[in-house]
Amino acid sequence: MCLQFLKPRDFKLDAVQTQKKRFHKPYAVGPDRADAERLDIFHQLEMDPLAECMNSSLLSYFVTDMGRMKTRAETNLTWRNQRRLGKAIRRAKKMGIIPFFSKRPLDYKFNFSGRMGQ
């Protein structure tokens, strides 16, 4: 068994920091104001997202499969409409219009007896 002896200079800052620092990618915060106003459907149609809190099919477009709200980088909304959409989604979840932990299935399949089927 070979023992390795350490010297005091082995504990210098240069010797300890041999690993390279990782480059952290900046967070995707979404488009700038001009692009967001051009891409934002609520801004184009002059709609208020809070007024659409009862529209479950519209709100489910902005919710992931796990029930979380999509980020501004994914929705391409303006800052104001993203905040108001979040408030509308939270209201709809509390009222029971959309589920808390999953996305609302939009394609129901009916068989000829009138019952829902798989």
Backbone as numpy.savetxt, mean C-alpha at the origin, in Angstrom:
# Nx Ny Nz CAx CAy CAz Cx Cy Cz
44.62 -28.03 18.16 43.78 -26.87 18.16 44.67 -25.64 18.16
44.40 -24.76 17.22 45.22 -23.57 17.07 44.51 -22.38 17.70
45.14 -21.74 18.61 44.57 -20.55 19.24 45.03 -19.31 18.51
44.15 -18.37 18.36 44.49 -17.13 17.69 44.51 -16.03 18.74
45.58 -15.29 18.75 45.72 -14.19 19.70 45.35 -12.89 19.02
44.64 -12.07 19.73 44.23 -10.78 19.20 45.12 -9.70 19.78
45.44 -8.75 18.95 46.24 -7.61 19.37 45.33 -6.41 19.55
45.73 -5.41 20.31 44.88 -4.23 20.51 44.51 -3.53 19.21
45.38 -3.56 18.21 45.07 -2.88 16.95 43.98 -3.60 16.15
43.69 -4.86 16.53 42.61 -5.57 15.85 41.23 -5.00 16.20
41.16 -4.24 17.29 39.89 -3.65 17.71 39.72 -2.21 17.25
40.59 -1.74 16.37 40.46 -0.39 15.83 39.21 -0.30 14.98
38.74 0.90 14.80 37.52 1.13 14.04 37.68 0.67 12.59
38.87 0.85 12.02 39.08 0.44 10.64 38.99 -1.07 10.49
39.49 -1.80 11.45 39.45 -3.26 11.37 38.05 -3.80 11.59
37.28 -3.14 12.43 35.93 -3.61 12.72 35.00 -3.32 11.56
35.17 -2.19 10.90 34.27 -1.79 9.81 34.80 -2.26 8.47
34.97 -3.55 8.31 35.43 -4.08 7.03 34.26 -4.31 6.08
33.05 -4.39 6.63 31.90 -4.61 5.77 31.52 -3.31 5.06
31.09 -3.45 3.82 30.64 -2.28 3.06 29.23 -1.90 3.53
28.96 -0.64 3.51 27.63 -0.18 3.86 26.69 -0.48 2.71
25.52 -0.94 3.07 24.53 -1.26 2.05 23.84 0.02 1.59
23.58 0.07 0.32 22.85 1.20 -0.25 21.37 0.96 -0.05
20.70 1.85 0.63 19.27 1.73 0.85 18.53 2.51 -0.22
17.62 1.82 -0.86 16.82 2.44 -1.89 15.83 3.41 -1.24
15.64 4.59 -1.80 14.68 5.51 -1.20 13.26 4.97 -1.35
12.40 5.36 -0.44 11.03 4.91 -0.49 10.33 5.48 -1.71
9.47 4.68 -2.30 8.68 5.15 -3.43 7.49 5.92 -2.87
7.52 7.22 -3.00 6.47 8.04 -2.43 5.39 8.41 -3.44
5.59 8.07 -4.68 4.57 8.35 -5.67 4.99 9.46 -6.61
4.13 9.79 -7.54 4.46 10.80 -8.54 4.47 12.21 -7.95
5.10 13.12 -8.69 5.10 14.51 -8.25 3.71 15.11 -8.51
3.55 16.35 -8.13 2.22 16.95 -8.15 1.60 17.00 -9.55
2.37 17.40 -10.54 1.81 17.53 -11.89 1.38 16.17 -12.43
2.23 15.14 -12.24 1.86 13.81 -12.71 0.68 13.25 -11.92
0.66 13.51 -10.62 -0.43 12.99 -9.79 -1.76 13.62 -10.20
-1.77 14.90 -10.48 -3.01 15.54 -10.92 -3.46 15.02 -12.27
-2.51 14.65 -13.11 -2.85 14.11 -14.43 -3.36 12.67 -14.32
-2.81 11.89 -13.36 -3.15 10.48 -13.26 -4.27 10.19 -12.25
-4.58 11.12 -11.38 -5.55 10.91 -10.31 -6.97 10.92 -10.88
-7.68 9.80 -10.71 -9.02 9.71 -11.28 -10.00 10.59 -10.52
-9.80 10.74 -9.22 -10.69 11.60 -8.44 -10.51 13.07 -8.83
-9.28 13.46 -9.12 -9.01 14.84 -9.53 -9.55 15.10 -10.93
-9.43 14.13 -11.81 -9.92 14.30 -13.18 -11.45 14.42 -13.22
-12.12 13.60 -12.44 -13.58 13.59 -12.45 -14.18 14.55 -11.42
-13.31 15.27 -10.69 -13.73 16.20 -9.64 -14.66 15.52 -8.64
-14.22 14.33 -8.17 -14.97 13.56 -7.18 -14.25 13.66 -5.84
-15.02 13.54 -4.78 -14.45 13.49 -3.44 -14.39 12.02 -3.01
-13.21 11.49 -2.65 -13.14 10.09 -2.23 -13.98 9.80 -0.98
-14.16 10.80 -0.11 -14.98 10.58 1.08 -16.44 10.36 0.74
-16.89 10.96 -0.34 -18.28 10.78 -0.75 -18.51 9.39 -1.32
-17.44 8.69 -1.66 -17.54 7.34 -2.25 -17.31 6.25 -1.22
-17.49 6.53 0.06 -17.21 5.52 1.08 -18.22 4.38 1.05
-19.36 4.56 0.40 -20.36 3.49 0.30 -20.18 2.66 -0.97
-19.27 3.05 -1.85 -19.05 2.36 -3.12 -17.96 1.29 -2.91
-18.38 0.09 -2.60 -17.40 -0.96 -2.26 -16.60 -1.43 -3.47
-17.19 -1.41 -4.65 -16.45 -1.86 -5.83 -15.33 -0.88 -6.18
-15.55 0.41 -5.97 -14.50 1.39 -6.22 -13.41 1.29 -5.16
-13.79 1.17 -3.90 -12.80 1.12 -2.83 -11.98 -0.16 -2.86
-12.55 -1.26 -3.32 -11.80 -2.51 -3.35 -10.68 -2.47 -4.40
-10.77 -1.54 -5.35 -9.68 -1.37 -6.32 -8.42 -0.84 -5.63
-8.59 -0.09 -4.56 -7.46 0.53 -3.86 -7.02 -0.27 -2.63
-7.51 -1.50 -2.49 -7.17 -2.36 -1.36 -6.44 -3.59 -1.89
-5.40 -4.04 -1.16 -4.66 -5.23 -1.58 -5.46 -6.49 -1.24
-4.94 -7.64 -1.63 -5.62 -8.91 -1.35 -5.69 -9.20 0.14
-4.76 -8.64 0.91 -4.75 -8.85 2.36 -5.57 -7.80 3.10
-6.21 -6.88 2.40 -7.07 -5.90 3.03 -6.37 -4.60 3.38
-5.12 -4.43 3.01 -4.41 -3.18 3.32 -4.57 -2.20 2.17
-4.53 -0.93 2.50 -4.66 0.11 1.48 -3.38 0.18 0.66
-3.52 0.36 -0.65 -2.34 0.47 -1.51 -1.64 1.80 -1.26
-0.34 1.83 -1.55 0.45 3.03 -1.32 0.16 4.06 -2.41
0.62 5.27 -2.17 0.43 6.34 -3.13 1.20 6.08 -4.41
2.32 5.36 -4.31 3.09 5.01 -5.50 2.31 4.03 -6.38
1.45 3.23 -5.79 0.64 2.28 -6.56 -0.64 2.89 -7.07
-1.23 3.81 -6.32 -2.52 4.38 -6.73 -2.37 5.60 -7.62
-1.22 6.28 -7.57 -0.96 7.49 -8.37 -1.96 8.61 -8.05
-2.35 8.72 -6.80 -3.25 9.78 -6.38 -2.46 10.96 -5.83
-3.12 12.10 -5.72 -2.49 13.25 -5.07 -2.45 12.99 -3.57
-1.64 13.79 -2.86 -1.52 13.62 -1.42 -2.87 13.75 -0.74
-3.62 14.75 -1.13 -4.92 15.02 -0.49 -5.91 13.89 -0.74
-6.00 13.45 -1.99 -6.95 12.39 -2.30 -6.53 11.05 -1.71
-5.22 10.81 -1.55 -4.77 9.58 -0.91 -5.19 9.56 0.56
-5.06 10.69 1.24 -5.49 10.76 2.64 -7.00 10.61 2.77
-7.73 11.26 1.87 -9.19 11.18 1.92 -9.67 9.77 1.54
-8.97 9.12 0.62 -9.32 7.75 0.26 -9.07 6.81 1.44
-7.98 7.04 2.17 -7.71 6.23 3.35 -8.81 6.38 4.39
-9.28 7.59 4.56 -10.36 7.84 5.51 -11.64 7.14 5.04
-11.90 7.18 3.73 -13.10 6.52 3.19 -13.01 5.01 3.35
-11.82 4.44 3.15 -11.65 2.99 3.31 -11.83 2.61 4.78
-11.29 3.40 5.69 -11.46 3.11 7.12 -12.93 3.20 7.52
-13.64 4.19 6.99 -15.07 4.31 7.29 -15.85 3.11 6.75
-15.52 2.71 5.53 -16.23 1.59 4.92 -15.96 0.29 5.68
-14.74 0.13 6.18 -14.44 -1.07 6.96 -15.19 -1.07 8.28
-15.29 0.09 8.91 -16.00 0.17 10.19 -17.50 -0.01 10.01
-18.03 0.40 8.85 -19.46 0.21 8.59 -19.76 -1.20 8.09
-18.72 -1.97 7.76 -18.92 -3.33 7.29 -19.17 -3.44 5.81
-18.87 -2.39 5.06 -19.11 -2.42 3.62 -18.03 -3.23 2.91
-16.77 -3.10 3.34 -15.68 -3.93 2.82 -15.05 -4.65 4.00
-14.52 -5.86 3.77 -13.96 -6.64 4.88 -12.64 -6.05 5.37
-12.30 -6.33 6.63 -11.10 -5.79 7.23 -9.83 -6.44 6.68
-9.83 -7.77 6.58 -8.58 -8.49 6.32 -8.52 -9.18 4.98
-9.37 -8.86 4.05 -9.30 -9.45 2.72 -9.94 -8.51 1.72
-9.71 -8.80 0.46 -10.29 -7.99 -0.60 -11.66 -8.55 -0.94
-12.59 -7.69 -1.23 -13.94 -8.11 -1.57 -13.94 -8.78 -2.93
-14.42 -10.02 -3.03 -14.48 -10.67 -4.35 -15.53 -9.98 -5.22
-15.13 -9.59 -6.42 -16.04 -8.84 -7.29 -16.75 -9.72 -8.31
-16.23 -10.93 -8.52 -16.84 -11.77 -9.54 -17.59 -12.93 -8.87
-18.87 -12.76 -8.69 -19.71 -13.82 -8.15 -20.20 -14.66 -9.32
-20.18 -15.96 -9.14 -20.65 -16.87 -10.19 -21.97 -17.47 -9.72
-22.98 -17.31 -10.52 -24.30 -17.85 -10.20 -24.57 -19.04 -11.11
-25.14 -20.08 -10.53 -25.60 -21.18 -11.37 -27.07 -20.94 -11.71
-27.67 -21.84 -12.46 -29.01 -21.59 -12.95 -30.08 -21.67 -11.87
-29.77 -22.26 -10.73 -30.79 -22.35 -9.67 -30.87 -21.04 -8.88
-30.00 -20.07 -9.17 -30.04 -18.80 -8.50 -29.17 -18.73 -7.26
-28.49 -19.81 -6.93 -27.60 -19.83 -5.78 -26.18 -19.52 -6.22
-25.42 -18.98 -5.29 -24.02 -18.71 -5.63 -23.25 -20.02 -5.65
-22.41 -20.18 -6.65 -21.61 -21.40 -6.78 -20.14 -21.08 -6.92
-19.34 -22.09 -6.92 -17.88 -21.92 -7.04 -17.43 -22.02 -8.47
